[in-house]
Every structure is written in C-alpha cells, then in structure tokens.
Amino acid sequence: MNKVMKKLSQNVFFLIVAVLFCTPFGWAQEEDPVQAPEVGIPCVTKAKGFMVHFTAYQQVDIEKEEEEEGKRKLEFERFCHDLPITGITLITIDLMDRYTRSRPVALRIVEIATGEKPGNVMETRTLVQAPEKKYRAGLIETRVDFDKRGLYAAILTIEGEEISIPIRVGIEEEIPLVRRMLPIIFGLLILAALGYAIYRFRSSSAAKAKDKKEEEKEENEEKEEEKDKD
C-alpha cells in the first residue's frame, strides 16, 4: 500500500508540474494584442528604455451604507488600464526618471481597433492631443471624454520613440477559454492518476492473492505427497 501511495503522489506531482508549465503558454496564446509590457508593478509600463506610471480617475456611483438608505454619492476612484464606465476621465502620467523629465514629451489619446494580424493595431480617431513640451515635475495631466466603450491608448512620444499605454473602457474582462478549461483538465488528470493508482493497487493485490493461493496449493500438494510416501 505504501508503494502505491508513493507512486500516486509522484504521478500527481508530475501532473501539477505539467499543468503549471503549460499555464503560462496558454495565457500567452490569449494575450491581449494591445497590452503594453509591464514590470510587475500595478499601473507601471516600461518600454523602449522609458518607465511611466499611468493612473485614470473616474466618478463611480457608489452606495454609502452609513448614509441614508437608498442615497448614492459620486466619488472618484483610481484605475489602471481597465476603466469600468464611459464618460469624463482624469488622467495622470508620471514620468519616473529624470532623463525623461528633461526631454520634450508629446501626448495623444486615441481610439484604436485591432487589425487582422495578431498584435496589429490601428488608430481610428484622436480624443486628446497635447503638444510636445518638457514636464520638469514629471507629471502629465489631462482630461478626456470616453464617449463609448472600446479600446483606447495613451501614446507618449519621447525623442521620436512612442510608448503605447493600453486603455480598456467599459469592457468586461473575459476569461480566456484556455484558462476556463484548466481547472477541468487539472481535475480530470487528478482523477486519471487516482484511477490508475487504484487499478495498479487492485491488480497488484489480485496478483499477490493468486500467488499466495498457488503457494498454498503447492504446499498442500507437497504435504499430501509426503503422507502418501509415509
């Protein structure tokens, strides 16, 4: 029994490793084509040697439990790339290094559409266009009216290089099919490993019982032969 449990634990371990190994690959296949590279810090985008911090503020209708029942109040909430609603949005972009602050920076906020090829995007219209200037304090602020749901981008131009910061407005994030299927696949693999271990255990037990019966039969035959000789 101990051998079977050891074998089972080994099978489950290798299955978990295999699923974890395949998970990043599956997510990569479903990656948003307009997603800019990040550095693992919320709201921070790093590209082409520049690092910026993007924040969007929207007035969200929030019900206050401590106030009178049914009374609602609009309050500003901060977001990164995913904005829950359309409408007036305040945007701030922090230039996070001194070198960038000492260089002229231009800003455009545009609506975009994905092209036919993966990763290919096209600008469909411009909502905000700020001329090139130096931001000594490192803070760019603007106000934009997102009049409809869709994909947008804040594009910074620094020394001829463009940094595209993705903005998703009013779009609920859909869980990719691969990610939805992973728990099911993982569960099936665990069940398969358990079934295989149980099958091996029963087969081994049956084989041992059969061998034991044959040994007992042989012993009985030997005893009978010895009695006959006596």
N, C-alpha and C positions, 0 to 999 in steps of 0.2 A: 504493500500500500504506500509506503514511504517513497519507493521508487516512482510509482505512478504520480504521486503528488509533486515530486520533484520535476518529473517530465512535464506535467501540466503547467507548473509555474514557469518553466523555461519557455514553453510554447506561448503562453500569454505574454511573457516579457518580450519575446521577439515580435509578436503581433503588435504590441503597443509601440515598440520602436519603429516598426514599418509604417504604422499609421501616422505617427508624429513626423516621420521623414517625408511622407507623401503630402502631408497637410500644407506646408508652405508652397509646394509645387501646384497644388490645386488652387490655392488662393491666388497665386501668380497668374494662373490662366484666366481668372475672373477679374483681374485688376482693372480699376477704373482708368480709361485711357487719358483722362485729363488730370490725373493725380500727380502733383509735383513731388519731387523727392523730399523726404523729411529726415530729421536727425534723431527721432525718437522722443522729442520734446513737443508737447502739445502746442499747436499754432505756429511752430517754427519751421521755416522752409530754408533749405540750403541748396544752392545751385550755382554752378559756374564760379565758385570761389566766394560767393556772397551769402550772407546769412541774414534773414529778416524774420520779424515776428508779426504775424497778422492777427488782428482782432476785429470782429464786427459786433456792433451793438444794435439790438432791435427791441422795440417795445412789445412785450408779450403780455397778453391778457391773463392775469393770474388772480385766482380767487383767494382772498385772505380769510383764513379760518377764524382769526382772532377778531375780525371786524363783524359787522352785522351780517346776518345770513343773507346770501344772495348778492352781496355787494362785491363788485370787482374793481380792480385797480390796474392801470397800465404801469409796468415797471421795465426798465432797461435790463436786458440780460446779455451777457457776452457769449460769443460763439467763435469757432474757428472757421472751418471750411464749409460746414453744413448749417444753413440758416433755415429755421422752421417755416417762416412765413415770407410773403412778399411785402413790399412797401418801403418806407423810408428807413434807411440803414446808415448808421455812422460807422466809418471805417478808420482804423488807425494802423499804421505800418511803422514798426520800429526798425531802424537800420542799426544792426547790432555791433558794428565795428567802426572804428574811427576812420579807416580808409574810405569806406563807403560814404560816411558823412561829409567827407571833404570833396566828394565828387558830385557833379550835377546829376540829378535823377529826374526822370520823367515818369508819369503815371498815366495809365489808361485802364479803365474798367470796361470790359466788353462782354457782349453775349457771344457764346460760341456754340458750334454744332460739331458733332463728331463726324469725321469723314468715313469713306468706305473702308479704308485701310485701318487696322488697329493702331491706336496711338496718334492718328492724324486728326487734327482739329482745325476748324475754320472760324474766323471772326465774322459774325453776321451783322453786328452793329456796335457802336460805341456809346456808352452811357455817360462816362466821365473822361475828360482828357485834361490833365494838368501839365503845363509846360515844364520844360527842363529847368531845374534850379537846385541850389545847394541847400540841404537841410542840416544846418550846423548842430541843432539839438537832436538830430537823428529821428525826428518824429514827423510822419506824413499823415495828415488828417483830411478826410473828405466826406462828403455826404452824397449818397446815391439812392435813387428810387428804383428798386427792382419791381417793375410793373407786372411781371408774370413769372411763373415758375420756370425753371430751366437751369442750364449750365452757363456759368459766367467765369471770368478770370480777371484778376488784378495783375496787370503786366507792368513791371518796372523795367525801365531801360537805363542801364548804367554803363557808360563808356561803350556804347554800341551793343552791349550784351543784354538780352532780355530774360527776365525771370518771371515765369508764369505761376501765379498762385491760384489754384482752383477754388471756385465758389459754387456750391450747390444750393439753390434756393427752392424751398418748398418741395423737395424731392425726398420721399421716404427711402431710406437705405434698404435695398433688397438684399436678403442673404443669398449669396450665390448657390446654385444647385449643388456644387461640389461640397460646400460647407454644410448644407442641409442634409446631405446624404452621409456625411462622415459618421455621425453617431449610429446610424442604422448599419453601415458597413462594419463599424467597430464592434457593435453588438453581435452581428452575425459571425464575425471572426472569433469572438469570445465563445459563442455557443458552439461553433465548429470545433474549437480547441477542446472544450469540455466534452463534447460528444465523442471526439477522437480518443480523449484520455479514458473516458468511461468504457468505450469499446475495447481499448487495449487492456484495461483492467479486467474486464469480463473475460476477454479471450485468454488472458494470462491465467486467471483463476480457473477457467474451464480446463485449460491445458494441464495445470497443476493437479486439479482433481482427477483428470483422466490418467495422468502419470501415476498418481497415488493408487488409484484403483488397480492399474496394471501391476504395480509393485506388490500390492496386497494379494492379487490373484496369483502372481508368480510365487510369492512366499507360501501361499496356501497349497499350491501345486507341489512345491518342494517338500512341504511338511507331509503331504499325502504320500509322495514317493518314498520318503523315509519310513513312514509307517508300513507301507507295503513291503519294503525291504526287511523290516523287523519281523 
